[in-house]
């Protein structure tokens, strides 16, 4: 699955009104885990939460 496809899938996950263009913070770490960005050593869930809060 490509990154844009994964983004759309997680952007609408759990939100029936979502368009797939924006993502809520609760789904961001899930996307990062699925795309293997979070490895638990160098990048953690906390790191991804910080990044999300800085760019939203």
GROMACS elastic network, one bead per residue, 0.5 to 0.9 nm:
[ bonds ]
;  ai    aj funct       b0    kb
    1     4     6  0.83822   500
    1     5     6  0.63145   500
    1     6     6  0.64784   500
    2     5     6  0.52828   500
    2     6     6  0.62194   500
    2     7     6  0.86414   500
    3     6     6  0.50067   500
    3     7     6  0.60268   500
    3     8     6  0.86582   500
    3    35     6  0.75316   500
    4     7     6  0.50317   500
    4     8     6  0.62925   500
    4     9     6  0.86436   500
    5     8     6  0.52473   500
    5     9     6  0.62095   500
    5    10     6  0.87436   500
    6     9     6  0.50666   500
    6    10     6  0.62220   500
    6    11     6  0.84058   500
    6    31     6  0.69976   500
    6    34     6  0.82337   500
    6    35     6  0.79476   500
    7    10     6  0.53217   500
    7    11     6  0.58499   500
    7    12     6  0.87076   500
    7    20     6  0.75360   500
    7    21     6  0.83579   500
    7    22     6  0.87697   500
    7    23     6  0.79472   500
    7    28     6  0.87736   500
    7    31     6  0.68753   500
    8    12     6  0.63711   500
    8    13     6  0.85526   500
    8    19     6  0.82940   500
    8    21     6  0.68156   500
    8    22     6  0.83276   500
    8    23     6  0.83890   500
    9    12     6  0.57273   500
    9    13     6  0.62331   500
    9    20     6  0.71881   500
    9    31     6  0.88396   500
   10    14     6  0.84292   500
   10    20     6  0.78833   500
   10    23     6  0.73252   500
   10    27     6  0.60042   500
   10    28     6  0.76537   500
   10    30     6  0.75693   500
   10    31     6  0.62709   500
   11    14     6  0.84770   500
   11    15     6  0.80629   500
   11    18     6  0.69562   500
   11    19     6  0.76856   500
   11    21     6  0.69289   500
   11    22     6  0.60593   500
   11    24     6  0.69508   500
   11    27     6  0.68795   500
   11    28     6  0.82888   500
   11    31     6  0.88722   500
   12    15     6  0.54344   500
   12    16     6  0.68513   500
   12    17     6  0.77705   500
   12    18     6  0.50569   500
   12    19     6  0.65846   500
   12    20     6  0.52733   500
   12    21     6  0.85978   500
   12    22     6  0.84924   500
   12    23     6  0.75576   500
   13    16     6  0.78245   500
   13    18     6  0.81986   500
   13    20     6  0.88946   500
   13    27     6  0.75364   500
   14    18     6  0.86430   500
   14    27     6  0.88959   500
   15    18     6  0.54300   500
   16    19     6  0.85834   500
   18    21     6  0.78114   500
   18    22     6  0.77016   500
   18    23     6  0.83702   500
   19    22     6  0.72500   500
   20    23     6  0.71951   500
   23    26     6  0.83170   500
   23    27     6  0.67655   500
   23    28     6  0.69472   500
   24    27     6  0.58079   500
   24    28     6  0.67754   500
   25    28     6  0.52213   500
   25    29     6  0.75719   500
   25    49     6  0.73177   500
   25    52     6  0.67196   500
   25    53     6  0.78863   500
   25    56     6  0.86842   500
   26    29     6  0.67924   500
   26    30     6  0.76066   500
   26    49     6  0.88133   500
   27    30     6  0.51653   500
   27    31     6  0.62979   500
   27    32     6  0.87597   500
   28    31     6  0.51702   500
   28    32     6  0.62680   500
   28    33     6  0.87025   500
   28    48     6  0.74500   500
   28    49     6  0.75922   500
   28    52     6  0.73100   500
   29    33     6  0.60844   500
   29    34     6  0.85226   500
   29    38     6  0.80259   500
   29    44     6  0.89435   500
   29    45     6  0.59536   500
   29    46     6  0.86036   500
   29    48     6  0.61426   500
   29    49     6  0.69261   500
   29    52     6  0.89429   500
   30    33     6  0.51348   500
   30    34     6  0.61438   500
   30    35     6  0.86088   500
   30    45     6  0.88851   500
   31    34     6  0.50677   500
   31    35     6  0.61043   500
   31    36     6  0.84552   500
   31    37     6  0.85062   500
   32    35     6  0.51747   500
   32    36     6  0.60510   500
   32    38     6  0.58537   500
   32    45     6  0.83242   500
   32    48     6  0.74690   500
   33    37     6  0.58855   500
   33    38     6  0.51885   500
   33    39     6  0.77940   500
   33    45     6  0.83176   500
   34    37     6  0.76729   500
   34    38     6  0.84198   500
   35    38     6  0.79983   500
   36    39     6  0.66426   500
   37    43     6  0.69938   500
   37    44     6  0.86373   500
   37    48     6  0.88322   500
   38    41     6  0.80412   500
   38    42     6  0.77320   500
   38    43     6  0.50046   500
   38    44     6  0.54174   500
   38    45     6  0.66378   500
   38    47     6  0.86620   500
   38    48     6  0.78653   500
   39    42     6  0.63672   500
   39    43     6  0.56342   500
   39    44     6  0.65525   500
   39    45     6  0.89816   500
   40    43     6  0.56950   500
   40    45     6  0.76114   500
   41    44     6  0.66015   500
   43    46     6  0.81246   500
   43    47     6  0.60176   500
   43    48     6  0.74111   500
   44    47     6  0.51022   500
   44    48     6  0.65470   500
   44    49     6  0.87563   500
   45    48     6  0.51720   500
   45    49     6  0.62306   500
   45    50     6  0.87144   500
   46    49     6  0.50198   500
   46    50     6  0.62523   500
   46    51     6  0.87009   500
   47    50     6  0.51621   500
   47    51     6  0.63146   500
   47    52     6  0.87050   500
   48    51     6  0.50316   500
   48    52     6  0.61322   500
   48    53     6  0.86184   500
   49    52     6  0.51047   500
   49    53     6  0.61906   500
   49    54     6  0.86790   500
   50    53     6  0.51884   500
   50    54     6  0.62916   500
   50    55     6  0.88657   500
   51    54     6  0.51926   500
   51    55     6  0.63928   500
   51    56     6  0.86827   500
   52    55     6  0.53448   500
   52    56     6  0.59402   500
   53    56     6  0.56148   500
